[in-house]
């Protein structure tokens, strides 16, 4: 979406502008009246004492008093007029800056997320404009991501739906003969759609913080063992080595055992998908500070630097030319689910790679249970 700046607000807000102008004018008027009052109370007394008592006071009243009065009145009027002009300029500046924000807010509310306001000064109004622009950029990015998710979801559902439609029409017209292979293919495509829907539901729940987590101490070695046992048949079928170990006497982690095993399986499955035959995937765990770091390292395709910040996004695909089926049947949200689950358990997740052809290393952390919280082994 093209970004543009608002050239000019349509009208000046009278409410706030009038209040600012009146407040500045009243301050100037009160100052002028106070100056006049104090002057006419103190000056005759001071002048009389300096000029010799009552005669000096009488002379002040006949000659000097009227001159001082007219001079002060003229100066007061001039000061009031100058204050009025200054107050008008200040109020127009303040209200004008706010008006830009109001107009941009209305445009954003109507769906024009590319709106920005100019940041004119390095003050509170400038900070307000900068904060508004930051919010607008975030909304623009969120809208872009939402449109991408809708597009990607429709793209992912198109293939299985087309397959199911084609085969059901063929079966209905008698063009395709019912067979075990046909029913198996239909079941595979239906299961694929079901997995995608289930993954999206879990991702939505995890990102919204609605997943019920059963947090309890669990051994990192046990987590690795459970994930490796479930994934080993797939590795044997592809002839890829799976090595799992936990270094040293690691403390247990505070996690939901089912969820953390699911995260590790997602990462191991992703590594298997991108590791060629006779390659190797290594799963390990180590202690770093107060956290246990789980690592899944493979000898597969690797990642170019420009892909590293995006691999945990929904439906992100490194090779745009490959379909999900060619990539091994992934739903496209497994890594996004892993990220949401790790963060729900107060952990962090990231990826590193030396480049294409040099493999990749996925790591995530889970807080370790303090030694005083579990019995000695």
C-alpha positions in Angstrom: 0.0 0.0 0.0 1.4 3.4 -1.0 2.2 5.7 1.9 1.6 9.4 1.7 1.5 12.4 4.0 -1.5 14.5 4.6 -1.0 17.8 2.9 -3.3 20.0 4.9 -6.1 19.5 7.5 -9.5 20.4 6.2 -10.4 22.8 9.0 -9.1 24.0 12.3 -10.7 22.6 15.4 -12.5 25.5 17.1 -13.0 23.8 20.5 -9.4 23.2 21.6 -8.0 26.2 19.6 -10.5 28.6 21.2 -9.7 27.3 24.6 -6.0 27.6 24.1 -6.4 31.1 22.7 -8.7 32.3 25.5 -6.3 30.8 28.1 -3.3 32.7 26.7 -5.4 35.9 26.3 -6.6 35.7 29.9 -3.1 35.1 31.2 -1.9 38.3 29.4 -5.0 40.3 30.5 -4.5 39.3 34.2 -0.9 40.1 34.0 -1.6 43.6 32.5 -4.4 44.3 35.1 -2.1 43.2 37.9 0.7 45.5 36.7 -1.7 48.5 36.5 -3.2 47.9 39.9 0.1 47.4 41.7 1.6 50.4 39.9 -1.1 52.8 40.9 -1.0 51.6 44.5 2.8 51.7 45.0 3.9 54.6 42.7 2.1 57.5 44.5 3.4 56.3 47.9 7.0 55.9 46.7 6.9 59.2 44.7 5.4 61.1 47.7 8.2 59.9 50.0 10.9 60.7 47.6 9.4 64.2 46.7 8.6 65.4 50.2 5.4 64.2 51.7 1.9 65.6 50.8 3.2 68.2 48.3 5.0 65.6 46.3 1.9 63.4 46.3 -0.3 66.3 45.1 2.2 67.1 42.3 2.1 63.4 41.3 -1.7 63.6 41.1 -1.7 66.7 39.0 1.1 66.1 36.5 2.9 62.7 36.7 -0.1 60.5 37.5 -2.1 61.1 34.3 1.0 60.7 32.1 1.9 57.4 33.8 -1.7 56.2 33.5 -1.9 56.9 29.8 1.5 55.3 29.2 0.6 52.2 31.2 -2.7 51.8 29.5 -1.1 52.1 26.0 1.6 49.6 27.0 -1.0 47.3 28.5 -3.1 47.4 25.3 0.0 46.7 23.2 1.1 43.9 25.4 -2.4 42.4 25.4 -2.6 42.6 21.6 0.9 41.0 21.3 -0.1 38.2 23.7 -3.3 37.6 21.7 -1.4 37.3 18.5 1.2 35.0 20.1 -1.6 32.9 21.8 -3.4 32.6 18.4 -0.2 31.4 16.7 0.6 28.9 19.5 -3.0 27.5 19.6 -3.0 27.2 15.8 0.3 25.3 15.9 -0.9 22.9 18.6 -4.3 22.3 17.2 -2.9 22.0 13.6 -0.5 19.2 14.7 -3.3 17.5 16.5 -5.6 17.9 13.5 -3.1 16.0 11.3 -3.3 13.1 13.8 -7.1 13.3 13.9 -7.5 13.3 10.1 -5.0 10.4 9.8 -6.8 8.4 12.5 -10.0 8.8 10.5 -8.4 7.6 7.4 -6.8 4.6 9.1 -10.2 3.7 10.6 -11.5 3.6 7.1 -8.8 1.1 6.1 -6.1 3.3 4.6 -3.2 2.0 6.7 -0.5 3.8 4.7 -1.3 7.2 6.3 1.5 9.0 8.1 1.7 12.4 9.8 4.8 14.7 9.5 7.0 14.9 12.6 7.8 18.7 12.7 9.4 19.3 16.1 11.4 17.5 18.8 8.8 18.0 21.6 5.8 16.3 23.0 3.8 17.0 19.8 6.6 15.5 17.7 6.7 12.5 20.0 2.9 12.1 19.6 3.3 12.2 15.8 6.2 9.7 15.9 4.2 7.4 18.1 1.2 7.6 15.8 3.4 6.8 12.8 4.8 3.8 14.7 1.3 2.6 15.4 0.3 3.1 11.8 3.2 1.1 10.6 2.3 -1.7 13.0 -1.3 -1.7 11.7 -0.1 -1.6 8.1 2.2 -4.6 8.8 -0.6 -6.5 10.6 -3.0 -5.9 7.7 -0.3 -7.1 5.3 0.2 -10.2 7.3 -3.5 -10.8 7.5 -3.9 -10.6 3.7 -0.9 -12.9 3.3 -2.4 -15.5 5.7 -5.8 -15.4 3.8 -4.0 -15.8 0.5 -1.7 -18.6 1.7 -4.6 -20.4 3.4 -6.7 -20.3 0.3 -3.7 -21.5 -1.7 -3.0 -24.4 0.7 -6.6 -25.5 0.6 -7.0 -25.2 -3.2 -4.9 -28.3 -4.0 -6.6 -30.9 -1.7 -10.0 -29.4 -2.6 -9.3 -29.6 -6.3 -8.2 -33.2 -5.9 -11.3 -34.2 -3.8 -13.6 -32.4 -6.3 -12.0 -34.0 -9.3 -12.1 -37.5 -8.0 -15.6 -37.3 -6.6 -16.9 -35.9 -9.9 -15.0 -38.7 -11.7 -16.5 -41.3 -9.4 -20.0 -39.8 -9.8 -19.7 -39.8 -13.6 -18.2 -43.3 -13.8 -15.0 -42.0 -15.3 -13.0 -43.2 -12.3 -13.5 -46.7 -11.0 -13.7 -47.1 -7.3 -10.6 -48.8 -5.9 -8.5 -49.0 -2.8 -6.0 -46.6 -4.3 -8.7 -44.1 -5.0 -10.2 -44.2 -1.5 -6.7 -44.0 0.0 -5.9 -40.9 -2.0 -9.2 -39.3 -1.0 -8.4 -40.1 2.7 -4.9 -38.6 2.4 -6.2 -35.4 1.0 -9.0 -35.2 3.6 -6.5 -35.8 6.3 -4.2 -33.1 4.9 -7.0 -30.6 5.1 -7.9 -31.8 8.6 -4.3 -31.4 9.8 -4.1 -27.8 8.3 -7.4 -26.8 10.1 -6.2 -28.4 13.4 -2.8 -26.7 13.1 -4.4 -23.3 12.5 -6.7 -23.8 15.5 -3.8 -24.7 17.7 -1.7 -21.8 16.4 -4.6 -19.3 17.0 -5.1 -20.6 20.6 -1.4 -20.5 21.3 -0.9 -16.9 20.0 -4.0 -15.8 21.9 -2.7 -17.4 25.2 -5.8 -19.7 25.3 -3.9 -23.0 25.4 -4.1 -24.8 28.7 -0.6 -25.7 29.8 0.1 -28.4 32.4 3.5 -27.2 33.6 5.5 -29.7 35.6 9.2 -30.6 36.0 10.4 -33.0 33.3 13.9 -34.2 32.4 15.4 -32.8 29.1 16.7 -36.3 28.4 13.2 -37.7 28.6 11.9 -35.1 26.2 14.5 -36.0 23.7 13.9 -39.7 24.1 10.1 -39.4 23.6 10.5 -37.2 20.5 13.2 -39.5 19.0 11.1 -42.6 19.6 8.2 -41.2 17.7 10.2 -39.9 14.8 12.7 -42.8 14.4 10.5 -44.8 11.9 10.3 -41.9 9.5 14.1 -41.5 9.7 14.7 -45.2 9.1 12.4 -45.0 6.0 14.4 -42.1 4.5 17.8 -43.5 5.6 18.7 -40.5 7.7 20.6 -40.9 11.0 18.9 -39.5 14.1 21.2 -38.9 17.1 19.9 -37.7 20.4 21.7 -36.9 23.6 21.7 -34.5 26.6 25.0 -33.3 27.9 25.9 -33.6 31.6 23.5 -33.8 34.5 20.9 -31.3 33.4 18.2 -30.0 35.8 14.6 -30.6 34.8 12.7 -28.0 33.0 9.3 -26.5 33.9 7.2 -27.3 30.9 4.1 -29.1 29.5 5.6 -32.4 28.5 3.2 -33.0 25.6 3.7 -29.5 24.2 7.5 -29.4 24.5 7.7 -32.9 22.9 5.4 -31.5 20.1 7.8 -28.6 19.6 10.8 -30.9 19.4 9.0 -33.2 17.0 8.1 -30.3 14.7 11.7 -29.2 14.6 13.0 -32.7 14.0 10.3 -33.4 11.3 11.3 -30.1 9.6 15.0 -31.1 9.7 14.2 -34.5 8.2 12.2 -32.9 5.4 15.2 -30.8 4.4 18.0 -33.4 5.0 19.0 -35.7 2.1 19.3 -39.4 2.3 22.3 -40.6 4.4 22.4 -37.3 6.1 22.2 -36.8 9.9 20.0 -34.9 12.4 21.3 -34.3 15.9 19.1 -33.5 18.9 20.8 -32.2 22.0 20.3 -30.3 25.2 22.6 -28.2 27.3 22.4 -25.7 30.2 22.9 -22.0 29.7 22.3 -19.8 32.7 19.0 -20.6 34.1 17.7 -22.2 30.9 18.0 -25.5 29.1 18.8 -25.0 25.4 17.4 -27.7 23.1 19.1 -27.9 19.7 18.1 -29.6 16.5 21.0 -29.6 14.0 20.9 -31.1 10.5 23.3 -31.6 7.6 20.6 -30.6 5.0 19.9 -27.8 2.6 20.7 -24.9 5.0 19.2 -21.4 4.8 20.3 -18.2 3.1 20.6 -15.2 5.4 17.6 -13.4 4.0 15.3 -16.3 5.0 16.4 -16.6 8.7 14.1 -13.8 10.1 11.0 -15.3 8.4 11.1 -19.1 8.9 8.7 -18.9 11.9 6.1 -17.0 10.0 2.9 -18.8 8.9 3.1 -20.5 5.5 6.5 -19.1 4.8 8.2 -21.1 2.1 11.9 -20.8 1.3 11.6 -22.4 -2.1 8.5 -20.8 -3.6 8.5 -23.3 -6.5 8.0 -26.3 -4.2 4.5 -27.4 -3.1 3.7 -28.6 0.3 3.4 -32.2 -1.0 6.8 -32.0 -2.5 8.2 -30.7 0.8 6.9 -33.7 2.6 3.3 -32.8 3.4 4.0 -30.0 5.9 1.0 -27.7 6.7 3.2 -24.6 6.6 2.4 -23.6 10.2 4.5 -26.1 12.2 7.3 -23.7 12.9 4.9 -20.9 13.8 3.1 -23.3 16.2 6.5 -24.2 17.7 7.4 -20.5 18.3 4.0 -19.8 19.9 4.3 -22.9 22.2 7.8 -22.1 23.3 6.9 -18.5 24.1 3.8 -19.7 26.0 6.3 -21.6 28.3 8.4 -18.5 28.8 11.1 -19.7 26.3 12.8 -18.4 23.2 13.3 -19.9 19.8 15.6 -19.0 16.9 17.5 -20.5 13.9 21.0 -20.3 12.6 22.6 -21.4 9.4 26.0 -20.9 7.7 24.3 -20.7 4.3 22.8 -22.8 1.6 24.2 -26.3 1.6 25.6 -26.1 5.2 22.7 -27.3 7.2 20.7 -25.4 9.8 20.4 -25.4 13.6 17.1 -24.7 15.4 17.4 -23.9 19.1 14.8 -23.1 21.8 15.0 -22.6 25.5 12.8 -23.7 28.4 13.4 -22.3 32.0 15.2 -24.8 34.2 13.7 -25.7 37.6 15.9 -24.3 40.4 17.9 -26.9 42.4 15.9 -26.1 45.6 12.7 -26.9 43.8 13.3 -30.6 43.1 14.9 -33.4 45.2 18.5 -34.4 44.8 19.1 -37.3 42.5 
